[in-house]
Amino acid sequence: MKKFIKFLIIPAIWLASCEKSLDIVPESFVSTENFFNTQAEIEVALNAIYEVQFSGSPYQAGYNEYWRHCFLGTDESTSNQNLNTNDYPTHYNETSSSIKYVQGLWSTCFVGVNRANVFLENIDKSKSITEDQRTIYRGEATFLRAYYLFMLTQWFGDIPLPKESSKSLKGVQRAFTPTKEVYDFVISEMEKAQDLLKLRPATALTFNEKVSQTAVQGMLARVCLFAAGYPVNDTKRYADASMWAQKVIASGLHHLNPDYDQVFIDHSSNIYDNTNRETLWQLTPISNANLQALGTTLREQYIPRVGLTASRGIWGADQGFERTNPRAYYTYAAGDIRRDWNIAPFYISNASSIKPTDINPMIYFPYNASKWNREPGKWRRYYETHTTFSGPISAQAFPLLRYSDVLLMYAEAEAHENGPLSPGTIGMTPVDAVNLVRRRGYGEARGAKGVATITLTSPGSGYTTQPECTFVSTPGNRKLRTQTVPVNQRPYLNEDARATGIVTSGAISGIELYDMGEGYVIPPTVIVGTPFAPNTVYTAGKQVVNNGNLYTVTVAGTSGNVAPTNASGTFVSGTTTFTYAGVAATAVANFASADLTPAMASAGNFLKTIQDERLRELAFECLRRQDLKRWGILVSTVKRIGIEAGAGSEELNSNGTKLYGAYAAPSTALGNLNANVNIFTTGPNNITEIDNLLPIPNSEIIANKLAKQNPGY
């Protein structure tokens, strides 16, 4: 029996430091007879429970590789990996024999459950720790066991519910527990854990890899919301979800970072925001060079697989295997600067002319470019602190729970129980909570917004090509974010707004804003065209604006220091001749208010408001698919994507949905994997109601005589 127990906990891991939970190096076989004696041994065993979220052979990819494939395939995004030779749940191709993504998720979570059981059965052995330490350790293990059971029942429905460690092969024969009973147990255990962790407030930690009391309370709000929704429909849990979310809010320990982008820059840079503590719990792969020297490898988080495709220099290696859906893009309203951070408005040039040290090889999509197949920009490798990159291995942190999610969960649950204008017990209405999230998303929290719309005030004349607009701010108008120290040679600067003027018969008939920019304290001045610049090389046909006039370069050359001001004829500046073309168009930039409109805040529309706001705020954080399921709209939403991806019209349908234009096949750093396959129609063509659950893996069906397969598999 001892050998079997050793095998179950063999991946237990050794701390290089007891202060940060995931700075870890693999250790050899251990047994319970001579373990759990010292604090260091207890930390090893505890970290082994956390570690399963990175597990996955052969790449140790964990949450953002094997697990992540289960979360994709919605109106948020899908996978760009080869569709003809995979069994990815993201494309609803999974079967009970899918080893990587079905059996892998199943077995990994149960490994975590068993490690927690072993820990809880042995934590009382140590005489070298204080009772307060023992209480905290027990709280962590109790929570983690419940968390893995929550993940399992989310994905598989009825599951075995082991409450003690496996001690013999008989332990493999386990009856399945109904989903509602699993949720009841998970909630009960998490409630116990948050009480045990009252000695571990968020202020007691300087890092986010381990859970605090409020992290557990926030996760309780999530679990209760799922128990209240489909398929369990235990609606009394809405009140519980509201209560637990309110406990986090009332603690006063967590706040929104005023700068939305900075949250994810911190994840990329391994920075802990111990002022706002917006991220309550995160995963962070090891990146310590000393640990690597001991022979360990980075725990690959594979953010590089879901970011901006790149392969050169300071941009790192990024394979770009996640592609965004236009429905997500169009969910953002004018002025919501989260859109252009979450869904990158550019791609990174890998052309041979780009040097590895080039700082800005970013190529922005034109205003009329397809919104299909853009890439997530939420985590950007050029903010990593490495000076060199080793393939796709990344130290990017990944959030499991953020305070904005807590606010939105409170808003949803409290509104369901008492309406959008209920103050709860904390004096904050659901509408207030959503507005807090939105105000940060629009830049209002940091007093620096993006351009929402552009109003054309005069059409001008003489335009021969569609001009790019230039946005000019007065001194001090731009407000930079908190992190301005260069990372990998590239300091972060706020992005400028981008817009193109539409020319009709020489005049500007409209202006298309395709990047809202950010950091503007007051609306910037809009110049419809390119301003004249001294000592600049100009080609023939180029048009420039100066002093309210539009000029066309009729003789190429280099401009001098004096700009043209003539209202007719030609003007020579340097070696360049500028010919008067007409009057420059004028336009005004506008901001937008973030607050919900009365219609969005109404009781009849509030659930739809929450559904859209969660997509906007929590994009690519592995929440959307299960959210759609608990709302009972996963299948209908995904099927609708197939219609949108197969159509070529920009017209609105009678039900308000939009056909998002012609689909274009994507390519990646590994080549064009799906030239003949529409990656956004594959999943919708496959999905049926059975896909609300994953199949029970064959390995369990074969080994466990009491196992039962989910319907339809």
VOFILO-7035 format. One record per residue (C-alpha): x, y negated, z negated; residue number from 1. Coordinates in steps of 0.001 Angstrom, whole numbers. Example, Ala and Ser with C-alpha at 12.3 -4.5 7.8 and 13.67 -1.06 7.14 Angstrom:
// VOFILO-7035
X/Y/Z/num
12300/4500/-7800/1 $
13670/1060/-7140/2 $
This chain:
// VOFILO-7035
X/Y/Z/num
0/0/0/1 $
2828/-2400/-758/2 $
4061/-2261/2799/3 $
617/-3194/4113/4 $
404/-6197/1819/5 $
3868/-7301/2879/6 $
2805/-7202/6497/7 $
-229/-9333/5867/8 $
1810/-12138/4354/9 $
5005/-11748/6368/10 $
4631/-15155/8087/11 $
4923/-16847/4691/12 $
7256/-19780/5084/13 $
9969/-21486/3118/14 $
10004/-25179/2358/15 $
13062/-27227/3173/16 $
11402/-29838/981/17 $
8567/-29331/-1459/18 $
7351/-32837/-762/19 $
6138/-32491/2803/20 $
4118/-29424/3492/21 $
5172/-28434/6978/22 $
8948/-28886/6975/23 $
9313/-25132/7148/24 $
11715/-22375/8094/25 $
10583/-18738/8501/26 $
11437/-16463/5577/27 $
11804/-12679/5448/28 $
9485/-10071/3923/29 $
8077/-10806/502/30 $
5811/-8882/-1846/31 $
3466/-9892/-4621/32 $
5450/-7927/-7239/33 $
8384/-10312/-7219/34 $
6734/-13424/-5842/35 $
4527/-16243/-7161/36 $
6864/-16799/-10088/37 $
8438/-20186/-9416/38 $
6986/-23392/-8058/39 $
9099/-23011/-4921/40 $
7656/-19545/-4269/41 $
4134/-20830/-4814/42 $
4782/-23651/-2330/43 $
6016/-21086/198/44 $
2873/-19029/-161/45 $
610/-22065/-55/46 $
2269/-23420/3063/47 $
1763/-20043/4695/48 $
-1984/-20706/4433/49 $
-1645/-24107/6090/50 $
729/-22696/8719/51 $
-1816/-20551/10564/52 $
-3094/-23634/12358/53 $
174/-23609/14288/54 $
119/-19876/14929/55 $
55/-18506/18437/56 $
2385/-16203/20341/57 $
4578/-16780/22231/58 $
4694/-20560/21989/59 $
3633/-21203/18402/60 $
1129/-23567/19939/61 $
-1707/-23228/17456/62 $
-4407/-25848/17260/63 $
-3559/-27715/20411/64 $
-2949/-24765/22701/65 $
-4912/-21607/21986/66 $
-7435/-23207/19701/67 $
-7824/-26289/21847/68 $
-8967/-24295/24868/69 $
-12086/-23467/22917/70 $
-12886/-27142/22368/71 $
-12710/-28395/25970/72 $
-15239/-28130/28780/73 $
-17701/-30907/27928/74 $
-18682/-34408/29024/75 $
-15421/-35509/27397/76 $
-12845/-33489/29338/77 $
-11892/-30135/30753/78 $
-8742/-28123/31386/79 $
-6801/-28460/34616/80 $
-5120/-25081/34255/81 $
-5541/-22471/36959/82 $
-9176/-21416/37171/83 $
-8780/-18247/39204/84 $
-6610/-16324/36749/85 $
-7791/-17318/33292/86 $
-10297/-16391/30618/87 $
-10429/-19813/29007/88 $
-13463/-20716/26904/89 $
-13037/-24234/28317/90 $
-14440/-22896/31609/91 $
-16854/-20501/29881/92 $
-14988/-17528/31331/93 $
-14289/-15869/27989/94 $
-14987/-12218/27316/95 $
-14646/-9982/24273/96 $
-11286/-8841/25665/97 $
-9884/-12393/25916/98 $
-6797/-11867/23795/99 $
-5378/-15378/23699/100 $
-8397/-17539/23118/101 $
-10984/-15258/21498/102 $
-9026/-12619/19644/103 $
-6322/-15188/18886/104 $
-8729/-17599/17218/105 $
-10461/-14774/15344/106 $
-7326/-13094/14038/107 $
-5527/-16356/13229/108 $
-8370/-17632/11061/109 $
-8713/-14312/9270/110 $
-4963/-14282/8616/111 $
-5477/-17638/6915/112 $
-8387/-16258/4885/113 $
-6358/-13253/3759/114 $
-3327/-15360/2825/115 $
-5609/-17568/741/116 $
-7081/-14512/-962/117 $
-3601/-13180/-1768/118 $
-2656/-16585/-3142/119 $
-5749/-16926/-5319/120 $
-5242/-13426/-6713/121 $
-1657/-14187/-7727/122 $
-1476/-17877/-8639/123 $
-1931/-17129/-12347/124 $
1312/-15111/-12444/125 $
3589/-18098/-12678/126 $
4526/-19360/-16108/127 $
6821/-22057/-14709/128 $
4139/-24472/-13531/129 $
1809/-26663/-15536/130 $
-1910/-26026/-15709/131 $
-2525/-29236/-13741/132 $
-249/-27964/-10955/133 $
-2011/-24602/-10984/134 $
-5383/-26328/-10707/135 $
-4271/-28347/-7683/136 $
-2751/-25329/-5955/137 $
-5920/-23342/-6562/138 $
-7982/-26191/-5143/139 $
-5929/-26277/-1947/140 $
-6121/-22523/-1396/141 $
-9835/-22429/-2164/142 $
-10470/-25182/358/143 $
-8306/-23635/3077/144 $
-10020/-20265/2781/145 $
-13386/-21990/3128/146 $
-12126/-24096/6039/147 $
-11031/-21063/8050/148 $
-14348/-19356/7365/149 $
-16076/-22516/8571/150 $
-14074/-22409/11806/151 $
-14967/-18748/12269/152 $
-18691/-19117/11741/153 $
-18759/-22219/13945/154 $
-17379/-20245/16857/155 $
-18596/-16699/16239/156 $
-21790/-16982/14172/157 $
-22200/-13986/11860/158 $
-18803/-12843/10568/159 $
-17284/-10689/7820/160 $
-16890/-12619/4571/161 $
-13819/-11262/2755/162 $
-13558/-12675/-768/163 $
-10518/-10639/-1719/164 $
-7339/-9642/82/165 $
-7046/-6497/2171/166 $
-5455/-3759/95/167 $
-6101/-723/2267/168 $
-7325/239/5710/169 $
-10793/592/4205/170 $
-10817/-3169/3995/171 $
-11124/-3287/7780/172 $
-14672/-1890/7533/173 $
-16576/-5055/6772/174 $
-20257/-5775/7280/175 $
-21124/-9054/8981/176 $
-22651/-11830/6896/177 $
-25412/-14020/8418/178 $
-24233/-17453/9480/179 $
-26357/-19346/6960/180 $
-24912/-17306/4094/181 $
-21410/-18037/5349/182 $
-22183/-21758/5390/183 $
-23630/-21563/1883/184 $
-20461/-19847/654/185 $
-18179/-22307/2458/186 $
-20008/-25290/1001/187 $
-19968/-23785/-2487/188 $
-16229/-23102/-2252/189 $
-15423/-26545/-897/190 $
-17453/-28100/-3699/191 $
-15375/-26092/-6157/192 $
-12178/-27161/-4373/193 $
-12954/-30881/-4458/194 $
-13547/-30593/-8184/195 $
-10246/-28762/-8662/196 $
-8523/-31493/-6649/197 $
-9726/-34383/-8798/198 $
-6093/-34585/-9955/199 $
-5043/-35043/-6302/200 $
-6496/-38356/-5077/201 $
-5279/-39614/-1717/202 $
-3018/-42080/-3518/203 $
-1063/-39153/-5000/204 $
254/-38227/-1541/205 $
2505/-40197/769/206 $
1795/-37860/3692/207 $
-1344/-36394/5247/208 $
-470/-32743/5910/209 $
-1916/-31563/2595/210 $
-5483/-32139/1499/211 $
-6588/-34540/-1201/212 $
-9905/-34655/-3023/213 $
-11393/-37137/-558/214 $
-10156/-35078/2407/215 $
-12126/-32120/1059/216 $
-15162/-34323/435/217 $
-14973/-35608/4008/218 $
-14737/-32067/5342/219 $
-17737/-31135/3182/220 $
-19723/-33826/5002/221 $
-18750/-32186/8301/222 $
-19642/-28678/7182/223 $
-22997/-29842/5836/224 $
-23792/-31590/9133/225 $
-23105/-28377/11011/226 $
-25202/-26362/8594/227 $
-28038/-28842/9173/228 $
-27837/-28495/12961/229 $
-28219/-25721/15504/230 $
-28156/-22732/15088/231 $
-28558/-22690/11290/232 $
-30960/-25669/11084/233 $
-30698/-25894/7290/234 $
-31970/-29469/7388/235 $
-31676/-30066/3643/236 $
-27939/-30260/4291/237 $
-28325/-33696/5923/238 $
-28780/-35177/2460/239 $
-25700/-33287/1278/240 $
-23654/-34560/4225/241 $
-24668/-38123/3425/242 $
-23772/-37638/-244/243 $
-20280/-36283/445/244 $
-19501/-38938/3031/245 $
-20638/-41623/595/246 $
-18262/-40249/-2045/247 $
-15346/-40813/343/248 $
-16543/-44312/1198/249 $
-17220/-45220/-2437/250 $
-13746/-44057/-3496/251 $
-12279/-47172/-1866/252 $
-9147/-45167/-1011/253 $
-9673/-45141/2754/254 $
-10165/-47902/5287/255 $
-10092/-48328/9035/256 $
-6739/-49447/10355/257 $
-7605/-52843/11914/258 $
-5847/-51728/15111/259 $
-7361/-48644/16762/260 $
-4313/-47938/18924/261 $
-1973/-48099/15952/262 $
-3605/-45045/14390/263 $
-2327/-42906/17242/264 $
973/-44728/17628/265 $
1559/-43718/14009/266 $
742/-40095/14884/267 $
3260/-40260/17702/268 $
5949/-41941/15608/269 $
5566/-39837/12452/270 $
4501/-42898/10471/271 $
2166/-42546/7501/272 $
-227/-45425/6952/273 $
-345/-45401/3173/274 $
-2187/-48709/3106/275 $
-5368/-47822/4991/276 $
-5115/-44018/4796/277 $
-7461/-43704/7765/278 $
-6136/-40254/8592/279 $
-7270/-38069/5703/280 $
-5746/-34828/7007/281 $
-3442/-34080/9926/282 $
-1205/-31443/11449/283 $
2428/-32344/12027/284 $
4980/-29997/13623/285 $
8440/-29963/12115/286 $
10938/-32269/13762/287 $
13799/-32431/11276/288 $
17117/-32003/13082/289 $
18678/-30262/10075/290 $
15954/-27628/10143/291 $
16530/-27084/13847/292 $
20224/-26578/13132/293 $
19264/-23722/10816/294 $
17765/-21915/13765/295 $
14117/-22856/13542/296 $
12177/-24264/16469/297 $
9616/-27009/16593/298 $
6065/-25907/16044/299 $
4775/-26969/19441/300 $
1721/-29135/19042/301 $
1261/-29344/22792/302 $
30/-32891/22783/303 $
2268/-32996/25903/304 $
-167/-30649/27601/305 $
-3045/-33038/27102/306 $
-1444/-36405/27697/307 $
14/-38325/30600/308 $
1786/-36177/33173/309 $
5470/-37114/33150/310 $
8868/-35521/33531/311 $
11374/-38307/33438/312 $
13553/-40006/30843/313 $
12014/-41746/27865/314 $
8540/-40619/28905/315 $
9323/-37044/27937/316 $
7937/-33896/29491/317 $
4181/-33821/29749/318 $
2231/-31291/31757/319 $
-1113/-33086/31864/320 $
-3438/-30114/31561/321 $
-6466/-32029/30251/322 $
-8577/-34183/32540/323 $
-11231/-36646/31467/324 $
-14832/-36818/32621/325 $
-16318/-39994/34157/326 $
-19254/-39655/31793/327 $
-16844/-40343/28940/328 $
-15382/-43322/30817/329 $
-18768/-44891/31472/330 $
-19947/-44350/27905/331 $
-17733/-47266/26852/332 $
-19401/-50650/27215/333 $
-17788/-53887/28373/334 $
-15375/-55145/25719/335 $
-14733/-51753/24108/336 $
-10938/-51579/24314/337 $
-10903/-47967/23112/338 $
-11697/-46922/26679/339 $
-8386/-47990/28187/340 $
-6425/-46487/25312/341 $
-8225/-43151/25200/342 $
-8562/-42762/28977/343 $
-5340/-44032/30495/344 $
-5953/-46589/33287/345 $
-2602/-45664/34820/346 $
-416/-42713/35669/347 $
3332/-42377/35290/348 $
5381/-42293/38457/349 $
7641/-39273/38844/350 $
9020/-40514/42130/351 $
12715/-39895/42733/352 $
13229/-43665/42846/353 $
12265/-43911/39153/354 $
15337/-43714/36955/355 $
15194/-41776/33654/356 $
15845/-45043/31796/357 $
13193/-47104/33552/358 $
10958/-48700/30964/359 $
7656/-49182/32789/360 $
7042/-46686/35612/361 $
3292/-47107/35064/362 $
1095/-47293/38150/363 $
-2393/-48617/37474/364 $
-5375/-47163/39273/365 $
-7052/-49717/41577/366 $
-10498/-50942/40629/367 $
-12250/-48594/43051/368 $
-10260/-45448/42204/369 $
-12118/-42290/41232/370 $
-12820/-41868/37543/371 $
-12529/-38099/37874/372 $
-9347/-36460/36618/373 $
-7833/-39308/34662/374 $
-5685/-38254/31754/375 $
-6033/-38877/28030/376 $
-3788/-41650/26754/377 $
-4561/-41352/23069/378 $
-1152/-39934/22110/379 $
1739/-41272/24183/380 $
5136/-39625/24127/381 $
7076/-42852/24508/382 $
6267/-43603/20879/383 $
7941/-40447/19617/384 $
11090/-41113/17638/385 $
13179/-38599/19581/386 $
15827/-40035/21858/387 $
15858/-36895/23987/388 $
13123/-34402/24789/389 $
13196/-30634/25019/390 $
10531/-29747/27533/391 $
6981/-29970/26188/392 $
8005/-29489/22547/393 $
6561/-32367/20590/394 $
6390/-33654/17038/395 $
3118/-35481/17683/396 $
751/-35327/14730/397 $
-2869/-34375/15306/398 $
-5733/-35603/13090/399 $
-8156/-33108/11586/400 $
-10198/-35768/9771/401 $
-10267/-39552/10043/402 $
-12162/-42162/8045/403 $
-14028/-43386/11127/404 $
-15457/-39873/11438/405 $
-16592/-40067/7803/406 $
-18392/-43349/8535/407 $
-20127/-41876/11574/408 $
-21097/-38704/9706/409 $
-22598/-40819/6936/410 $
-24491/-42885/9494/411 $
-25935/-39819/11200/412 $
-26886/-37944/8045/413 $
-28322/-40918/6122/414 $
-30280/-42124/9154/415 $
-31755/-38664/9581/416 $
-32890/-38643/5956/417 $
-33903/-42248/5340/418 $
-33575/-44222/8558/419 $
-30881/-46454/10127/420 $
-31497/-49297/7657/421 $
-31239/-47272/4451/422 $
-28498/-48688/2173/423 $
-27743/-45261/690/424 $
-26196/-45404/-2765/425 $
-23245/-47490/-1594/426 $
-25078/-50507/-193/427 $
-24026/-49708/3385/428 $
-26646/-48886/5979/429 $
-25999/-46438/8831/430 $
-26095/-49418/11192/431 $
-23453/-51150/9048/432 $
-21236/-48059/9180/433 $
-21445/-47773/12958/434 $
-20792/-51486/13362/435 $
-17617/-51180/11278/436 $
-16334/-48556/13692/437 $
-17388/-50553/16746/438 $
-15929/-53850/15534/439 $
-12556/-52195/15203/440 $
-13013/-50635/18642/441 $
-13691/-54039/20198/442 $
-10662/-55628/18523/443 $
-12707/-57735/16113/444 $
-11101/-56190/13026/445 $
-7677/-57505/14048/446 $
-9021/-60712/15580/447 $
-7689/-59818/19023/448 $
-10116/-58635/21660/449 $
-10151/-57448/25245/450 $
-11845/-59103/28205/451 $
-15398/-57789/28482/452 $
-16628/-59478/31660/453 $
-15557/-62114/34151/454 $
-17978/-64732/35412/455 $
-17262/-66122/38882/456 $
-17823/-69903/38708/457 $
-16865/-70847/42288/458 $
-16195/-68562/45285/459 $
-13324/-70469/46853/460 $
-12310/-70089/50497/461 $
-9520/-68847/52736/462 $
-8879/-65460/51115/463 $
-7590/-62880/53590/464 $
-6982/-60006/51154/465 $
-8604/-58965/47910/466 $
-6584/-60792/45253/467 $
-5511/-59483/41894/468 $
-6522/-61822/39095/469 $
-3944/-63304/36754/470 $
-4772/-63779/33081/471 $
-2989/-66649/31348/472 $
-3042/-67119/27590/473 $
-2197/-70283/25726/474 $
814/-70091/23364/475 $
-27/-67993/20331/476 $
-3162/-66600/21910/477 $
-1833/-63044/22148/478 $
-1830/-61104/18893/479 $
645/-58256/18824/480 $
-16/-55109/16825/481 $
1924/-54222/13710/482 $
4472/-51954/15397/483 $
6735/-54042/17609/484 $
10028/-52239/16963/485 $
11283/-50626/20175/486 $
10721/-46880/20397/487 $
12932/-45074/22895/488 $
13953/-48417/24390/489 $
10367/-49470/25079/490 $
8789/-52028/22740/491 $
5019/-51940/22680/492 $
3320/-55009/24101/493 $
-407/-55536/24429/494 $
-1697/-54628/27845/495 $
-2875/-57477/30064/496 $
-6348/-57380/31536/497 $
-6563/-56416/35212/498 $
-9185/-57389/37765/499 $
-9591/-57614/41531/500 $
-11528/-60229/43487/501 $
-13862/-58906/46183/502 $
-13598/-60896/49429/503 $
-16583/-61514/51671/504 $
-16081/-63828/54684/505 $
-13023/-65429/53107/506 $
-14732/-66201/49792/507 $
-14784/-64306/46517/508 $
-18158/-62646/46126/509 $
-17446/-60851/42879/510 $
-14717/-59747/40503/511 $
-14155/-56150/39396/512 $
-12582/-55821/35954/513 $
-10833/-52447/35707/514 $
-8656/-52858/32608/515 $
-9950/-54949/29708/516 $
-6534/-55579/28212/517 $
-6292/-56482/24535/518 $
-4782/-58808/21993/519 $
-6591/-61999/23081/520 $
-7560/-64308/20226/521 $
-9542/-66526/22631/522 $
-10561/-65660/26203/523 $
-7617/-66101/28593/524 $
-7670/-68377/31617/525 $
-8453/-66502/34832/526 $
-6611/-67321/38059/527 $
-8167/-65570/41042/528 $
-4920/-64701/42761/529 $
-1174/-64823/42099/530 $
222/-68117/40765/531 $
3181/-69686/42571/532 $
6529/-68802/40983/533 $
9882/-70535/41662/534 $
12936/-68652/42920/535 $
10803/-65742/44106/536 $
11076/-63748/47326/537 $
7848/-64003/49344/538 $
6819/-61963/52375/539 $
4729/-63313/55222/540 $
989/-63091/54593/541 $
1278/-63232/50806/542 $
-1207/-65617/49227/543 $
-533/-67707/46122/544 $
-2495/-70169/44017/545 $
-1327/-73540/42712/546 $
-3091/-76691/41569/547 $
-6503/-75237/42463/548 $
-5461/-74536/46046/549 $
-4857/-71286/47925/550 $
-1785/-70951/50175/551 $
-642/-68319/52643/552 $
3069/-67635/53230/553 $
3655/-68216/56936/554 $
7471/-68089/56834/555 $
9002/-65511/54497/556 $
11813/-66540/52205/557 $
12739/-67457/48640/558 $
10762/-70216/46978/559 $
12399/-73284/45462/560 $
11607/-75023/42203/561 $
8867/-77273/43631/562 $
5401/-75780/44131/563 $
3078/-76699/47000/564 $
277/-79152/46179/565 $
-837/-80117/49691/566 $
-4520/-79845/50637/567 $
-3763/-79291/54338/568 $
-941/-78298/56628/569 $
2323/-76714/55464/570 $
4805/-77133/52659/571 $
8372/-75836/52526/572 $
9690/-74729/49161/573 $
13190/-73316/49266/574 $
13265/-71195/52406/575 $
9566/-70287/52240/576 $
6782/-72044/54127/577 $
3366/-72219/52440/578 $
322/-73092/54561/579 $
-2850/-74416/52977/580 $
-5577/-71739/53250/581 $
-8451/-73093/51191/582 $
-9752/-73691/47692/583 $
-8918/-71188/44993/584 $
-11878/-69446/43413/585 $
-12478/-70009/39727/586 $
-13705/-67644/37051/587 $
-14119/-67430/33293/588 $
-13258/-64501/31016/589 $
-15779/-63506/28368/590 $
-15732/-61525/25142/591 $
-18505/-59217/23960/592 $
-20034/-58549/20572/593 $
-19440/-55118/19123/594 $
-22556/-54909/16957/595 $
-25361/-52579/17895/596 $
-28249/-54149/19741/597 $
-31706/-53850/18129/598 $
-32583/-51137/20638/599 $
-29457/-49109/19831/600 $
-30110/-49499/16094/601 $
-33755/-48465/16289/602 $
-34878/-45243/14657/603 $
-35938/-43740/17978/604 $
-32569/-44343/19649/605 $
-30165/-44018/16743/606 $
-29240/-40363/17257/607 $
-28309/-41086/20886/608 $
-26294/-44071/19632/609 $
-24397/-41781/17257/610 $
-23840/-39165/19952/611 $
-22284/-41738/22262/612 $
-20295/-43435/19507/613 $
-18722/-40155/18438/614 $
-17631/-39578/22032/615 $
-16089/-43039/22211/616 $
-14347/-43052/18846/617 $
-13283/-39408/18476/618 $
-12381/-38569/22066/619 $
-9969/-35613/22493/620 $
-9904/-34820/18767/621 $
-11454/-31354/19257/622 $
-14920/-32257/17984/623 $
-17133/-32807/21023/624 $
-18071/-29259/21971/625 $
-19235/-28269/18513/626 $
-21019/-31617/18133/627 $
-22999/-30918/21305/628 $
-23836/-27456/20025/629 $
-25152/-28597/16650/630 $
-27313/-31177/18453/631 $
-28681/-28349/20607/632 $
-27564/-29926/23894/633 $
-24323/-28140/24789/634 $
-25675/-26095/27684/635 $
-27839/-28846/29185/636 $
-25005/-31388/28940/637 $
-22453/-29127/30595/638 $
-24848/-28092/33358/639 $
-25468/-31743/34131/640 $
-21720/-32247/34670/641 $
-21856/-29744/37535/642 $
-24470/-31849/39312/643 $
-22462/-35023/38791/644 $
-19199/-33450/39943/645 $
-20795/-32029/43071/646 $
-22420/-35273/44191/647 $
-20985/-38191/46119/648 $
-23454/-40904/45254/649 $
-23031/-43883/42930/650 $
-26792/-44237/42488/651 $
-28513/-44014/39153/652 $
-30974/-41191/38680/653 $
-34462/-41785/37381/654 $
-33426/-40460/33964/655 $
-30579/-42956/33708/656 $
-27735/-40536/34276/657 $
-25155/-41475/36855/658 $
-23690/-39578/39765/659 $
-20076/-40516/39422/660 $
-18767/-40434/42952/661 $
-16755/-37979/44980/662 $
-14639/-35472/43106/663 $
-10913/-35305/43894/664 $
-8761/-32270/43115/665 $
-6133/-32932/40435/666 $
-2447/-32166/40422/667 $
-4/-31680/37566/668 $
3715/-31718/36979/669 $
3613/-28024/37880/670 $
1962/-28694/41211/671 $
-1595/-28762/42493/672 $
-3073/-25772/40683/673 $
-6659/-26187/41800/674 $
-6605/-27679/45277/675 $
-9589/-25575/46378/676 $
-11476/-25442/43088/677 $
-13556/-28128/41416/678 $
-12447/-27911/37804/679 $
-15524/-29792/36624/680 $
-18077/-27511/38295/681 $
-16519/-24193/37254/682 $
-17644/-24413/33640/683 $
-21137/-25721/34422/684 $
-21621/-22895/36922/685 $
-20609/-20327/34306/686 $
-22301/-21599/31154/687 $
-25433/-19996/29725/688 $
-27061/-19983/26308/689 $
-24794/-17144/25178/690 $
-21860/-19589/25300/691 $
-23063/-21307/22152/692 $
-21021/-18567/20470/693 $
-17796/-16834/21419/694 $
-17864/-13038/21715/695 $
-16655/-10922/18828/696 $
-13261/-9671/20061/697 $
-12937/-6036/21148/698 $
-10205/-5520/18589/699 $
-12767/-6069/15815/700 $
-15455/-3965/17495/701 $
-13038/-1038/17848/702 $
-11517/-1240/14362/703 $
-14618/-2159/12382/704 $
-17498/298/12618/705 $
-19773/-2232/10931/706 $
-19080/-4955/13502/707 $
-21785/-6187/15850/708 $
-21371/-8013/19133/709 $
-22973/-11395/19782/710 $
-25970/-11314/22167/711 $
-25142/-11388/25858/712 $
-21560/-10122/25643/713 $
